[in-house]
Amino acid sequence: MTQTPADDAMLAGFRKSIDNIDAALIHMLAERFRITKAVGEYKARMELPPADPAREERQIARLRTLAEDADLDPEFSEKFLRFIIDEVIRHHQQAKAAR
């Protein structure tokens, strides 16, 4: 009898761990966006620009180094961070427009 993926206890254990990590990532992203929303509102009140390219570049360099240290593809980490930064800037622009 051939074992199916659904019957494989080792695979099920791996998948459970992946599911737990995915849930943690979602909660961490939600917390990050709660904080960046507050930053966007503050920037709007203080009439600061929605984007800070110098900080973004420092963050990308820092996270690329962290990725390398963690044996994670730094190109992937940069794409992921840029996606997040673009979304944060969009939120900050919305906060500015709402004022």
DASULWO-V909042 format. One record per pair of residues at least 4 apart in sequence whose C-alpha atoms are under 6 Angstrom apart, sorted by the first residue. I is the first residue (numbers start at 1). J is the second residue. D is the distance in whole Angstrom. If there is no record, write none. Layout:
i:I j:J d:D
i:I j:J d:D
//
This chain:
i:33 j:37 d:6
i:40 j:92 d:4
i:41 j:95 d:6
i:43 j:47 d:6
i:43 j:48 d:5
i:44 j:96 d:5
i:50 j:89 d:6
i:50 j:92 d:5
i:50 j:93 d:6
i:51 j:89 d:6
i:60 j:64 d:6
i:63 j:67 d:6
i:64 j:74 d:5
i:67 j:72 d:5
i:67 j:74 d:5
i:68 j:72 d:6
i:68 j:74 d:6
i:78 j:82 d:6
i:82 j:86 d:6
//
